Amino acid sequence: MDSLLDEIRALALLIAANGTPVIVAQLSRDRWGIPLDLGWVLPDGERFLGSHKTWRGLICGILACIGIGMLFSLPPGLTAAFALTSLLADAGWSAMKRRMRLRPGTELIGLDSLGEALLPLTLFASELALEFGEIIAVAAAFIVIDAATAQLRHRRWLKESPNRS
């Protein structure tokens, strides 16, 4: 039973860290959406991250993960580091997609969520009492949830707005 609780806890942290920025972007109607890359353009003419990764999203994702962690009696420092790791892995993947010249908001189902799940789950496995099989199970569950909600998450941004957290 503890193993299942550990997996649920880890999945809840991933969902909080990565889902909250999307929800907050919707609710804020893109206010305060300062891009993480501050508009930095690389020599190839492409933005480093683009406008979809914002400081608002990073901060809200970390705060939400801390909040969920508190429900599970996890230390705020641990959950903040977990969220930061996940969100930076996601931002790193965004930077790679910019280098591949993919349109902002383009989803590569499975690949988009792989790093943001596996990196924090692996780095914080001992603190979250996760074994290898549990890491794989939680990452797989997160990827399935991410894929199932991709169209819903991106519907508005693909039509209306250049900003997403």
ROSE-4610 file (N, C-alpha, C; in Angstrom, 1 decimal, always signed):
// ROSE-4610
residu = [M/M/M/D/D/D/S/S/S/L/L/L/L/L/L/D/D/D/E/E/E/I/I/I/R/R/R/A/A/A/L/L/L/A/A/A/L/L/L/L/L/L/I/I/I/A/A/A/A/A/A/N/N/N/G/G/G/T/T/T/P/P/P/V/V/V/I/I/I/V/V/V/A/A/A/Q/Q/Q/L/L/L/S/S/S/R/R/R/D/D/D/R/R/R/W/W/W/G/G/G/I/I/I/P/P/P/L/L/L/D/D/D/L/L/L/G/G/G/W/W/W/V/V/V/L/L/L/P/P/P/D/D/D/G/G/G/E/E/E/R/R/R/F/F/F/L/L/L/G/G/G/S/S/S/H/H/H/K/K/K/T/T/T/W/W/W/R/R/R/G/G/G/L/L/L/I/I/I/C/C/C/G/G/G/I/I/I/L/L/L/A/A/A/C/C/C/I/I/I/G/G/G/I/I/I/G/G/G/M/M/M/L/L/L/F/F/F/S/S/S/L/L/L/P/P/P/P/P/P/G/G/G/L/L/L/T/T/T/A/A/A/A/A/A/F/F/F/A/A/A/L/L/L/T/T/T/S/S/S/L/L/L/L/L/L/A/A/A/D/D/D/A/A/A/G/G/G/W/W/W/S/S/S/A/A/A/M/M/M/K/K/K/R/R/R/R/R/R/M/M/M/R/R/R/L/L/L/R/R/R/P/P/P/G/G/G/T/T/T/E/E/E/L/L/L/I/I/I/G/G/G/L/L/L/D/D/D/S/S/S/L/L/L/G/G/G/E/E/E/A/A/A/L/L/L/L/L/L/P/P/P/L/L/L/T/T/T/L/L/L/F/F/F/A/A/A/S/S/S/E/E/E/L/L/L/A/A/A/L/L/L/E/E/E/F/F/F/G/G/G/E/E/E/I/I/I/I/I/I/A/A/A/V/V/V/A/A/A/A/A/A/A/A/A/F/F/F/I/I/I/V/V/V/I/I/I/D/D/D/A/A/A/A/A/A/T/T/T/A/A/A/Q/Q/Q/L/L/L/R/R/R/H/H/H/R/R/R/R/R/R/W/W/W/L/L/L/K/K/K/E/E/E/S/S/S/P/P/P/N/N/N/R/R/R/S/S/S]
num = [1/1/1/2/2/2/3/3/3/4/4/4/5/5/5/6/6/6/7/7/7/8/8/8/9/9/9/10/10/10/11/11/11/12/12/12/13/13/13/14/14/14/15/15/15/16/16/16/17/17/17/18/18/18/19/19/19/20/20/20/21/21/21/22/22/22/23/23/23/24/24/24/25/25/25/26/26/26/27/27/27/28/28/28/29/29/29/30/30/30/31/31/31/32/32/32/33/33/33/34/34/34/35/35/35/36/36/36/37/37/37/38/38/38/39/39/39/40/40/40/41/41/41/42/42/42/43/43/43/44/44/44/45/45/45/46/46/46/47/47/47/48/48/48/49/49/49/50/50/50/51/51/51/52/52/52/53/53/53/54/54/54/55/55/55/56/56/56/57/57/57/58/58/58/59/59/59/60/60/60/61/61/61/62/62/62/63/63/63/64/64/64/65/65/65/66/66/66/67/67/67/68/68/68/69/69/69/70/70/70/71/71/71/72/72/72/73/73/73/74/74/74/75/75/75/76/76/76/77/77/77/78/78/78/79/79/79/80/80/80/81/81/81/82/82/82/83/83/83/84/84/84/85/85/85/86/86/86/87/87/87/88/88/88/89/89/89/90/90/90/91/91/91/92/92/92/93/93/93/94/94/94/95/95/95/96/96/96/97/97/97/98/98/98/99/99/99/100/100/100/101/101/101/102/102/102/103/103/103/104/104/104/105/105/105/106/106/106/107/107/107/108/108/108/109/109/109/110/110/110/111/111/111/112/112/112/113/113/113/114/114/114/115/115/115/116/116/116/117/117/117/118/118/118/119/119/119/120/120/120/121/121/121/122/122/122/123/123/123/124/124/124/125/125/125/126/126/126/127/127/127/128/128/128/129/129/129/130/130/130/131/131/131/132/132/132/133/133/133/134/134/134/135/135/135/136/136/136/137/137/137/138/138/138/139/139/139/140/140/140/141/141/141/142/142/142/143/143/143/144/144/144/145/145/145/146/146/146/147/147/147/148/148/148/149/149/149/150/150/150/151/151/151/152/152/152/153/153/153/154/154/154/155/155/155/156/156/156/157/157/157/158/158/158/159/159/159/160/160/160/161/161/161/162/162/162/163/163/163/164/164/164/165/165/165]
x = [+0.8/+0.0/+0.9/+2.0/+2.8/+3.4/+3.7/+4.2/+3.2/+1.9/+0.9/+0.8/+0.8/+0.7/+1.9/+3.1/+4.3/+4.2/+3.6/+3.4/+2.3/+1.2/+0.2/+0.8/+1.5/+2.2/+3.1/+3.9/+4.8/+4.0/+3.0/+2.2/+1.5/+1.0/+0.3/+1.3/+2.6/+3.6/+3.8/+3.9/+4.2/+3.0/+1.8/+0.6/+0.5/+0.8/+0.7/+1.8/+3.0/+4.1/+3.8/+3.3/+3.2/+1.8/+0.8/-0.6/-0.9/-0.4/-0.8/-0.4/+0.8/+1.1/+0.1/-0.5/-1.4/-2.7/-3.2/-4.4/-4.3/-3.2/-3.0/-2.9/-2.3/-2.3/-3.7/-4.5/-5.9/-6.6/-6.5/-7.2/-6.7/-5.4/-4.8/-5.0/-5.5/-5.7/-4.4/-3.3/-2.0/-1.3/-1.9/-1.3/-0.1/+0.9/+2.1/+2.9/+2.7/+3.4/+4.7/+5.6/+7.0/+7.8/+8.2/+8.9/+10.2/+10.4/+11.7/+12.9/+12.9/+14.1/+14.2/+13.2/+13.2/+13.3/+12.8/+12.9/+14.2/+15.1/+16.4/+16.3/+16.9/+17.0/+18.4/+18.5/+19.8/+20.3/+21.5/+22.1/+21.3/+20.6/+19.8/+18.5/+18.2/+17.0/+15.8/+16.0/+14.9/+15.1/+13.9/+13.9/+14.6/+15.2/+15.8/+14.7/+13.7/+12.6/+11.3/+11.1/+9.8/+8.9/+7.7/+6.8/+6.0/+6.1/+5.2/+5.8/+7.0/+7.6/+7.8/+7.0/+7.0/+7.5/+7.9/+8.2/+6.9/+5.8/+4.5/+4.3/+4.5/+4.3/+5.3/+6.5/+7.6/+7.2/+6.9/+6.6/+5.3/+4.3/+3.0/+3.1/+3.9/+4.1/+4.9/+5.9/+6.6/+5.7/+5.0/+4.1/+3.0/+2.4/+1.4/+2.0/+3.2/+3.9/+4.2/+4.6/+4.8/+3.5/+2.4/+1.1/+0.7/+0.8/+0.5/+1.4/+2.7/+3.6/+3.3/+2.7/+2.3/+1.2/+0.3/-0.8/-0.3/+0.9/+1.5/+2.6/+2.7/+3.7/+5.1/+5.3/+6.7/+7.3/+8.6/+9.3/+9.1/+8.9/+8.7/+10.0/+11.1/+12.4/+12.4/+12.0/+12.0/+11.0/+9.8/+8.8/+9.1/+9.7/+10.2/+11.2/+12.2/+13.3/+12.7/+11.8/+11.1/+10.5/+9.7/+9.0/+9.9/+10.9/+11.9/+12.6/+13.0/+13.6/+12.7/+11.5/+10.5/+10.3/+10.1/+9.8/+11.0/+12.2/+13.4/+13.6/+13.3/+13.4/+12.4/+11.3/+10.3/+10.8/+11.3/+11.9/+13.1/+13.9/+15.0/+14.5/+13.4/+12.8/+12.2/+11.7/+11.2/+12.3/+13.4/+14.6/+15.0/+15.0/+15.4/+14.4/+13.1/+12.1/+12.3/+12.7/+13.0/+14.1/+15.1/+16.3/+15.8/+14.8/+14.3/+13.3/+13.1/+12.2/+10.7/+10.3/+8.9/+8.1/+6.9/+6.0/+5.8/+5.8/+5.5/+4.1/+4.1/+2.9/+2.8/+3.7/+3.7/+3.9/+3.1/+3.2/+3.8/+4.8/+5.3/+4.9/+3.8/+3.2/+4.1/+4.3/+5.2/+6.6/+7.2/+8.5/+8.4/+7.3/+7.2/+7.2/+6.6/+6.5/+7.5/+8.3/+9.2/+10.3/+10.9/+12.0/+11.5/+10.3/+9.8/+9.3/+9.0/+8.6/+9.8/+10.7/+11.8/+12.9/+13.2/+14.3/+14.0/+12.9/+12.6/+12.4/+11.7/+11.4/+12.7/+13.6/+14.9/+15.8/+15.9/+16.7/+16.2/+14.9/+14.3/+13.7/+14.1/+13.6/+13.7/+14.9/+15.1/+14.2/+14.1/+13.3/+11.8/+11.4/+10.0/+9.7/+10.7/+10.6/+10.2/+10.8/+10.4/+11.5/+11.1/+12.0/+11.9/+12.8/+12.9/+11.5/+10.9/+9.6/+8.5/+8.6/+7.6/+7.9/+9.1/+9.5/+8.9/+9.1/+8.6/+7.1/+6.4/+5.0/+4.4/+5.0/+4.5/+4.8/+6.0/+6.2/+5.3/+5.0/+4.0/+2.6/+2.2/+0.9/+0.8/+1.9/+2.0/+1.9/+2.6/+2.6/+1.2/+0.6/-0.8/-1.7/-1.7/-2.5/-2.2/-0.9/-0.5/-1.0/-0.9/-1.4/-2.9/-3.6/-5.0/-5.6/-4.8/-5.2/-4.6/-3.7/-3.0/-3.9/-4.9/-5.8/-6.5/-7.0/-7.7/-6.8/-5.6/-4.7/-4.3/-4.2/-3.7/-4.7/-6.0/-7.0/-7.0/-7.1/-7.1/-5.9/-4.7/-3.5/-3.2/-3.5/-3.2/-4.1/-5.2/-6.1/-5.9/-5.7/-5.7/-4.4/-3.6/-2.6/-1.2/-0.2/+1.2/+1.8/+1.1/+1.7/+1.1/+1.9/+1.5/+2.6/+2.3/+3.3/+4.1]
y = [-1.2/+0.0/+1.3/+1.3/+2.4/+2.7/+1.7/+1.8/+2.6/+2.2/+2.9/+4.4/+4.6/+6.0/+6.8/+6.2/+6.9/+7.3/+6.4/+6.6/+7.7/+7.7/+8.7/+10.1/+10.1/+11.3/+11.9/+11.1/+11.5/+12.0/+11.3/+11.7/+13.0/+13.2/+14.5/+15.6/+15.4/+16.5/+16.9/+15.8/+16.1/+16.9/+16.5/+17.2/+18.6/+18.8/+20.1/+21.1/+20.6/+21.4/+21.7/+20.8/+21.0/+21.4/+21.1/+21.5/+22.9/+23.3/+24.6/+25.8/+25.8/+26.9/+27.0/+25.9/+26.0/+26.6/+26.1/+26.7/+28.1/+28.5/+29.9/+30.8/+30.3/+31.1/+31.3/+30.3/+30.5/+31.5/+31.4/+32.2/+33.7/+33.9/+35.2/+35.9/+35.1/+35.7/+36.2/+35.5/+35.8/+37.1/+37.6/+38.7/+38.2/+39.0/+38.7/+37.5/+37.3/+36.2/+36.6/+37.0/+37.4/+36.1/+36.1/+34.8/+34.6/+33.3/+32.9/+33.4/+33.4/+33.7/+35.3/+36.0/+37.5/+38.0/+37.2/+37.5/+37.3/+36.6/+36.3/+35.6/+36.1/+35.5/+35.0/+33.8/+33.2/+33.6/+33.4/+33.8/+33.2/+32.1/+31.5/+32.2/+33.2/+34.0/+33.5/+32.3/+31.7/+32.1/+32.3/+32.5/+31.3/+31.6/+30.5/+29.5/+30.0/+29.2/+29.5/+30.8/+31.2/+31.8/+32.2/+32.9/+31.9/+30.6/+29.7/+29.3/+29.6/+29.3/+30.6/+30.8/+32.1/+32.0/+33.2/+33.3/+33.0/+33.5/+33.2/+31.7/+31.0/+29.5/+28.8/+29.3/+28.7/+28.9/+30.1/+30.4/+29.7/+29.7/+29.1/+27.6/+27.0/+25.5/+25.1/+25.9/+25.6/+25.7/+26.8/+27.1/+26.0/+25.6/+24.5/+23.2/+22.9/+21.7/+21.7/+22.8/+23.0/+22.7/+23.3/+23.1/+21.6/+21.0/+19.5/+18.7/+19.1/+18.4/+18.6/+19.7/+19.9/+19.0/+18.7/+17.8/+16.4/+16.1/+14.8/+14.8/+16.0/+16.2/+16.1/+16.6/+16.6/+18.0/+18.0/+19.3/+20.3/+21.5/+22.5/+22.6/+22.5/+22.5/+21.4/+20.2/+19.1/+19.3/+19.7/+19.8/+21.0/+22.1/+23.2/+22.7/+22.0/+21.5/+20.5/+19.6/+18.7/+19.5/+20.5/+21.3/+22.0/+22.6/+23.4/+22.4/+21.3/+20.3/+19.9/+19.6/+19.2/+20.3/+21.5/+22.7/+23.1/+23.0/+23.3/+22.2/+20.9/+19.9/+20.2/+20.6/+21.0/+22.1/+23.1/+24.3/+23.9/+23.0/+22.4/+21.8/+21.0/+20.4/+21.4/+22.5/+23.6/+24.2/+24.4/+24.9/+24.0/+22.7/+21.8/+21.8/+22.0/+22.1/+23.4/+24.4/+25.7/+25.4/+24.7/+24.4/+23.5/+22.7/+21.9/+22.7/+23.9/+24.9/+24.4/+23.8/+23.4/+24.6/+24.7/+25.8/+25.8/+27.0/+27.0/+26.3/+25.5/+24.8/+23.4/+23.1/+21.8/+20.7/+19.7/+18.6/+17.4/+16.8/+15.6/+14.6/+14.0/+13.2/+12.1/+12.1/+11.2/+11.8/+12.3/+13.0/+14.3/+15.0/+16.3/+16.1/+15.1/+14.9/+13.9/+13.3/+12.3/+12.9/+13.9/+14.5/+15.2/+15.9/+16.6/+15.6/+14.3/+13.3/+12.5/+12.0/+11.1/+11.8/+13.1/+13.7/+14.0/+14.6/+14.8/+13.5/+12.6/+11.3/+10.5/+10.6/+9.9/+10.6/+12.0/+12.7/+12.7/+12.6/+12.6/+11.3/+10.2/+8.9/+8.5/+8.7/+8.2/+9.0/+10.3/+11.2/+10.9/+10.4/+10.1/+8.6/+7.8/+6.4/+5.6/+6.0/+5.3/+4.4/+3.2/+2.3/+2.4/+1.8/+1.9/+1.6/+0.5/+0.2/+1.2/+1.8/+2.9/+4.1/+4.5/+5.6/+5.5/+4.3/+4.0/+4.1/+3.5/+3.5/+4.9/+5.7/+7.1/+7.9/+7.8/+8.5/+8.1/+6.8/+6.3/+6.9/+6.9/+7.4/+8.9/+9.6/+11.1/+11.3/+10.5/+10.6/+10.4/+9.4/+9.1/+10.2/+10.8/+11.9/+13.1/+13.4/+14.5/+14.4/+13.2/+12.9/+13.1/+12.6/+12.7/+14.1/+15.0/+16.3/+17.3/+16.9/+17.8/+18.7/+18.1/+18.9/+19.9/+19.6/+20.5/+21.6/+21.3/+22.3/+23.3/+22.9/+23.8/+24.4/+24.0/+24.5/+26.1/+26.7/+28.2/+28.8/+28.3/+29.0/+28.8/+27.8/+27.6/+28.5/+28.9/+29.8/+31.3/+31.6/+33.0/+33.6/+32.9/+33.6/+33.1/+34.0/+33.5/+33.1/+33.4/+33.1/+31.9/+31.1/+30.0/+29.8/+29.3/+29.2/+27.9]
z = [+0.0/+0.0/+0.0/+0.8/+0.8/-0.6/-1.4/-2.7/-3.6/-3.5/-4.3/-3.9/-2.6/-2.1/-2.6/-2.6/-3.1/-4.5/-5.3/-6.8/-7.0/-6.2/-6.3/-5.9/-4.9/-4.4/-5.5/-6.1/-7.2/-8.4/-8.8/-9.9/-9.6/-8.4/-8.0/-8.1/-7.7/-7.8/-9.3/-10.1/-11.6/-12.2/-11.8/-12.4/-11.9/-10.6/-10.0/-10.7/-10.8/-11.4/-12.8/-13.6/-15.0/-15.5/-14.7/-15.1/-14.6/-13.5/-12.9/-13.9/-14.5/-15.4/-16.5/-17.0/-18.1/-17.6/-16.4/-15.9/-15.5/-14.9/-14.6/-15.8/-16.9/-18.1/-18.6/-18.5/-19.0/-18.1/-16.8/-15.8/-15.9/-16.1/-16.1/-17.5/-18.5/-19.8/-20.3/-20.0/-20.4/-19.8/-18.8/-18.1/-17.3/-17.2/-16.4/-17.1/-18.3/-19.0/-19.6/-18.7/-19.1/-19.5/-20.7/-21.1/-20.3/-20.0/-19.3/-20.0/-21.4/-22.1/-22.3/-21.8/-21.9/-23.3/-24.3/-25.7/-26.4/-25.8/-26.3/-27.6/-28.7/-30.0/-30.3/-30.7/-31.0/-32.4/-32.7/-34.0/-35.2/-35.0/-36.1/-36.3/-35.5/-35.6/-34.9/-34.2/-33.4/-31.9/-31.2/-29.8/-29.1/-28.0/-27.2/-26.7/-26.0/-25.6/-26.2/-26.5/-27.1/-25.9/-26.3/-25.4/-24.6/-24.8/-24.1/-22.7/-22.5/-21.2/-20.4/-19.4/-18.7/-17.2/-16.7/-15.3/-14.4/-14.9/-14.2/-14.1/-15.1/-15.1/-14.2/-14.3/-13.4/-11.9/-11.6/-10.2/-9.7/-10.5/-10.1/-10.1/-11.0/-10.9/-9.7/-9.3/-8.1/-6.8/-6.8/-5.6/-5.5/-6.7/-6.6/-6.2/-6.6/-6.2/-4.7/-4.2/-2.7/-2.0/-2.5/-1.9/-1.9/-3.0/-3.0/-2.1/-2.1/-1.2/+0.2/+0.6/+2.0/+2.4/+1.4/+1.7/+2.0/+1.4/+1.7/+2.7/+3.4/+4.5/+3.9/+2.7/+2.1/+2.4/+2.6/+2.8/+1.6/+1.9/+0.8/-0.1/+0.5/-0.3/-1.3/-0.9/-1.8/-2.9/-2.6/-3.7/-4.6/-4.1/-4.9/-5.9/-5.4/-6.2/-7.3/-6.9/-7.8/-8.9/-8.6/-9.6/-10.5/-9.9/-10.7/-11.7/-11.2/-12.1/-13.3/-12.9/-14.0/-15.0/-14.5/-15.4/-16.2/-15.6/-16.4/-17.5/-17.2/-18.2/-19.3/-19.0/-20.0/-20.8/-20.2/-20.9/-21.8/-21.3/-22.2/-23.4/-23.3/-24.4/-25.4/-24.9/-25.7/-26.5/-25.8/-26.5/-27.7/-27.4/-28.5/-29.6/-29.3/-30.4/-31.2/-30.5/-31.3/-32.3/-31.8/-32.7/-33.9/-33.7/-34.8/-35.6/-35.2/-35.9/-36.0/-34.9/-34.7/-34.2/-34.7/-34.4/-32.8/-32.2/-30.7/-30.5/-29.4/-29.1/-29.7/-30.6/-31.3/-30.2/-30.2/-29.3/-30.0/-29.3/-29.7/-28.6/-28.8/-27.7/-27.2/-25.9/-25.3/-25.0/-26.1/-25.9/-25.1/-25.3/-24.6/-23.1/-22.6/-21.2/-20.6/-21.4/-20.9/-20.0/-20.4/-19.6/-18.3/-18.5/-17.3/-16.3/-16.7/-15.7/-15.2/-16.1/-15.7/-14.9/-15.3/-14.6/-13.1/-12.7/-11.3/-10.6/-11.2/-10.5/-10.2/-11.1/-11.0/-9.9/-10.0/-9.1/-7.7/-7.5/-6.1/-5.7/-6.4/-6.1/-4.7/-4.1/-2.7/-1.8/-2.0/-1.1/-1.2/-2.4/-2.6/-2.4/-2.0/-1.8/-3.0/-4.2/-5.4/-5.9/-6.3/-6.9/-8.4/-9.1/-10.6/-11.3/-11.0/-11.6/-11.3/-10.1/-9.7/-10.5/-10.7/-11.6/-13.0/-13.5/-14.9/-14.9/-13.9/-13.8/-13.7/-12.8/-12.7/-13.9/-14.5/-15.8/-16.9/-17.0/-18.0/-17.7/-16.5/-16.1/-16.5/-16.2/-16.5/-18.0/-18.8/-20.2/-20.8/-20.3/-20.7/-20.4/-19.2/-18.8/-19.7/-19.9/-20.7/-22.2/-22.7/-24.1/-24.1/-23.1/-23.1/-23.0/-22.4/-22.2/-23.1/-24.1/-24.9/-25.8/-26.4/-27.2/-26.4/-25.3/-24.4/-23.9/-23.5/-23.0/-24.1/-25.3/-26.4/-27.2/-27.1/-27.9/-28.0/-26.9/-26.9/-27.5/-27.0/-27.4/-28.9/-29.5/-30.9/-31.7/-31.2/-32.0/-31.7/-30.4/-29.9/-29.5/-28.8/-28.0/-28.3/-28.3/-28.4/-27.1/-26.0/-24.6/-24.0/-23.5/-22.6/-21.6/-20.4/-19.4/-19.6]
